[in-house]
Each structure stands twice: as C-alpha cells, then as structure tokens.
Amino acid sequence: MEAIIVDLTEEGVIRVDEALLRNIIPKRRASSRKGENGSVAIIGGSKLYHGAPVLSALGALRTGVDLVYLFVPHIVVNPIRSLSPNFIVYPLPDAKITPGVANKILNSIPKIDSAVIGPGAGRQRTEGMRQLSLGLAERRVKLVLDADALFPGVTEHLNNCEAVFTPHPGEFSRLYATEIGESVRERITAVKEKAVKDRITILLKGTTDIISDGESVAINETGTPAMTVGGTGDVLAGVVAANLAKGMNLFHSALAAAYVNGRAGELAQKKFGLRILATDVVEELPEVLKRFDD
C-alpha cells in the first residue's frame, strides 16, 4: 500500500482518500455465503439512550456484514425490535453491565468476529465492563470501545488486545486524565503517544479525525459540520466493527470507517442541508461503499 504523505509532521502522516481505500477495502466474493462477510455484536443501550446501539447496528449492517446481534437492557428490547426486522436482539436483565450481566453475555453470545461496547450504555460499573471486554478479547473477538466503555483504567486490562478506541476529544481527556490540544499537530502527537503506550488503535473523532496504531498515523478530513448531530459517532463505531469483522486490520478498519462515515455525512448534507439525522448518514453508506465494489 502506497502511503500519501502530508506536510503535518516531520515524520509524515497518511492522508486518507479514495485511492488509498481501494487498496484496503475487501471486495465481497460473488460466491460468498451467509456468515462469510462477518458477524458483529453491539453491547450497550439504556432507558435514556436506546437509539445509540441501533445506530451502531445499522452502521454495521449497511457496511455489509451478514449478522448483527444487539445486547441491550430488557426495558428497551421491544422498542428496538419494533424498529426493524433486521435486528437480532438479546435482552439483558439489568440496565448496567454488572459482573453477572457480563457473564450472561459471555455465556450466550454466538460466534462473532467483532463487538462494539458502550454506545448509549450510560455510566457503568467498571468491574462488569472490564470482565466483559476482557472475556471477549480472550475469545479473539476484535473490540471497538466507544462512549461509556472508555473509562479510566480500561487500557490496563486490554493492553495489546485487538481493540480500537473511538473517543471524541472530551472522552479522550477523561480516559487519559489529560487535556488534548486544539491543533492537528498536537492531537497527532497525543494520539500516537497513547496508542504506543497502550498498544491499541485510537480513532480520535473531530473536524480532522486522527488515527494511530502507535506506528502509523493517518488523518481523515471527510465530514461536515452537520455531523455534530447526535448519533453519527455511534454509526461510525458500527462501521469500524464491520470492517474488523470482514478481516481488515485495526488501523485500516479505523481509517476506512472514518473516511466512509464522513463521506456519507457529506452526501446526506447535499440532500438535506445542515439539518441531517444520524439515520441519514446510515442511508448514504451504501452509496459511498458501492464505488469500491468494482
């Protein structure tokens, strides 16, 4: 893969564009069967934020995986099931990921390739979230940690696991107990430093997305101010998980998702102006991705 170098740091940074993605987004085999294109679990949701895991699930499905399982609190199961017949929904007995709930998920979850943990979950008890994420990692499930799964100390037990963290600047600051700078250069330095230390891949969301696995750094500049609407980050997490489930490595999955999600937002803005919904972004994902099918 040929890297495109931009003049942001002395070491050079990969700028994500369509030409780059043509080399890394896998094409679906004409003879493929159900399950060969990946299976994803989405674990999150709460009484207040039942839509977040749905948006992650839709993002994964529209990116082309075959199966998506949602693990959500029982109180929101029926509303989520009513939204779409495409969802496979597992009810959880508690609104929080307690150790008992973590065990229930680990004992009942089918074979999956990747999982998103955190969208819409609300503030959690860290012990249950640690147990869940570590249990999935031990099964070689590739993880995407988003929102409330990004709590201080989570990196201690996931060090060197196959995981992508998708924080916005506020979540990054909370996760690492440090303020992050405003400039792209400062953010590149901070993201790469933490990715090296924790041996994970970080996708820092922003006007310019910063992606690093500790060795390489990429920036993505697709997107629009309209994407400040709630839920677009949940869609992004689902797209990352879908890429992982289809066999892309952590770094490529994150940078490709950032580009595709941002480009879908741009297409949604062309239709609706600056007043788009996260579901509008979901509906544009196939339009963006079909150009990589040829």
Secondary structure, DSSP 8 states (H G I E B T S, - for coil): ----EETTSTT-EEE--HHHHTTTS----TT--TTTT-EEEEE---SS--HHHHHHHHHHHHHT-SEEEEEEEGGGHHHHHHH-TT-EEEEESSSS--HHHHHHHHHH----SEEEE-TT--S--HHHHHHHHHHHHHTT-EEEE-GGG--TTHHHHHTTSSEEE---HHHHHHHHTS---SSHHHHHHHHHHHHHHHTSEEEE-SSSEEEE-SS-EEEE----GGGGSTTHHHHHHHHHHHHHHTT--HHHHHHHHHHHHHHHHHHHHHHHTT---HHHHHHHHHHHHGGG--
